[in-house]
């Protein structure tokens, strides 16, 4: 009797390493929405706030998510050649997925009365 093959874990890093802020800025620039500006907290304080946030009945950030934000595996080698795939930059493909989330009216540089004309036609 043949056993099924064991599952394999592949490490697939991209060609570039991004911070959370860089990804937020990319999403904001492609969706024409304001950029998210979070605050930086020390890890123990962030974990404490996440533990308190678990008391809410709606989903919020968990202590495990805070812990994972501090893990960096960017120096791990990739397994792309095992799969026969070439990695590409996030900027090349992000618009395909984010286009549907664009703001309906982009009027940041228009005077207020022109913006109102566009909104209330």
C-alpha positions as CSV (number, residue, x, y, z in Angstrom):
1,X,0.0,0.0,0.0
2,X,1.4,3.4,-1.1
3,X,1.3,6.2,1.4
4,X,0.3,9.6,0.2
5,X,3.2,12.0,-0.2
6,X,3.9,14.2,2.8
7,X,2.9,17.8,2.5
8,X,5.7,20.1,1.8
9,X,6.1,23.7,3.1
10,X,7.5,26.1,0.5
11,X,9.1,29.5,1.4
12,X,8.1,31.9,-1.4
13,X,9.5,35.4,-0.6
14,X,9.0,38.1,-3.2
15,X,11.7,39.9,-5.0
16,X,11.3,42.9,-2.6
17,X,10.7,43.2,1.1
18,X,7.8,45.6,2.1
19,X,6.9,47.2,5.4
20,X,3.3,47.5,6.5
21,X,3.5,51.2,5.8
22,X,4.7,50.7,2.2
23,X,1.8,48.3,1.5
24,X,-0.7,50.7,3.1
25,X,0.7,53.5,0.9
26,X,0.5,51.3,-2.2
27,X,-3.1,50.4,-1.5
28,X,-4.0,54.1,-0.8
29,X,-2.4,55.2,-4.1
30,X,-4.2,52.7,-6.2
31,X,-7.6,53.1,-4.6
32,X,-7.4,56.9,-4.3
33,X,-8.3,56.6,-0.6
34,X,-6.5,58.2,2.3
35,X,-3.5,56.3,3.6
36,X,-3.8,54.5,6.9
37,X,-1.6,56.1,9.5
38,X,-1.3,53.8,12.5
39,X,0.7,54.5,15.6
40,X,3.8,52.7,16.6
41,X,3.7,51.1,20.0
42,X,6.2,49.0,21.9
43,X,5.5,45.3,21.6
44,X,4.4,44.7,25.2
45,X,1.9,47.6,25.1
46,X,0.5,46.4,21.8
47,X,0.1,42.9,23.1
48,X,-1.7,44.2,26.2
49,X,-4.1,46.3,24.1
50,X,-4.7,43.2,21.9
51,X,-5.5,41.1,25.0
52,X,-8.0,43.7,26.2
53,X,-9.5,44.0,22.6
54,X,-10.3,40.2,22.8
55,X,-13.1,41.2,25.3
56,X,-15.1,42.7,22.5
57,X,-17.6,40.5,20.8
58,X,-16.6,41.6,17.3
59,X,-13.2,40.5,15.8
60,X,-10.3,42.7,16.6
61,X,-6.5,42.3,16.6
62,X,-5.3,39.3,18.5
63,X,-2.1,39.0,20.6
64,X,-0.9,36.3,18.1
65,X,-1.3,38.8,15.2
66,X,0.8,41.3,17.2
67,X,3.5,38.7,17.7
68,X,3.5,37.8,14.0
69,X,4.1,41.4,13.0
70,X,7.4,41.3,14.8
71,X,8.6,38.1,13.0
72,X,10.9,38.6,10.1
73,X,11.7,35.8,7.7
74,X,12.9,38.0,4.9
75,X,16.4,36.4,4.9
76,X,15.1,32.9,4.3
77,X,15.9,31.5,0.8
78,X,13.0,31.0,-1.6
79,X,11.8,27.8,-3.2
80,X,10.6,29.3,-6.4
81,X,12.8,27.0,-8.6
82,X,11.2,23.9,-7.1
83,X,7.8,25.1,-8.5
84,X,9.1,26.6,-11.7
85,X,7.7,30.0,-11.0
86,X,9.4,33.4,-11.3
87,X,8.4,36.0,-8.6
88,X,7.3,39.5,-9.7
89,X,6.9,42.8,-7.8
90,X,3.7,43.5,-6.0
91,X,3.3,46.8,-7.9
92,X,2.9,45.0,-11.2
93,X,-0.2,43.1,-10.1
94,X,-1.8,45.0,-7.3
95,X,-4.0,47.2,-9.5
96,X,-5.8,44.1,-10.9
97,X,-7.2,43.3,-7.4
98,X,-7.5,46.8,-6.0
99,X,-9.3,48.6,-8.9
100,X,-12.7,47.6,-7.6
101,X,-12.0,49.4,-4.3
102,X,-11.3,52.8,-5.8
103,X,-13.0,55.8,-4.5
104,X,-16.0,56.8,-6.7
105,X,-15.0,60.5,-7.1
106,X,-11.5,61.7,-7.2
107,X,-11.6,65.4,-6.7
108,X,-8.8,66.2,-4.4
109,X,-7.5,69.2,-6.4
110,X,-10.9,70.6,-7.4
111,X,-12.5,73.7,-5.8
112,X,-15.3,72.8,-3.4
113,X,-18.1,74.1,-5.6
114,X,-17.0,71.9,-8.6
115,X,-16.7,68.9,-6.2
116,X,-20.4,69.6,-5.1
117,X,-21.5,69.8,-8.7
118,X,-20.0,66.4,-9.4
119,X,-21.5,64.8,-6.3
120,X,-25.0,66.3,-6.6
121,X,-25.8,66.0,-10.3
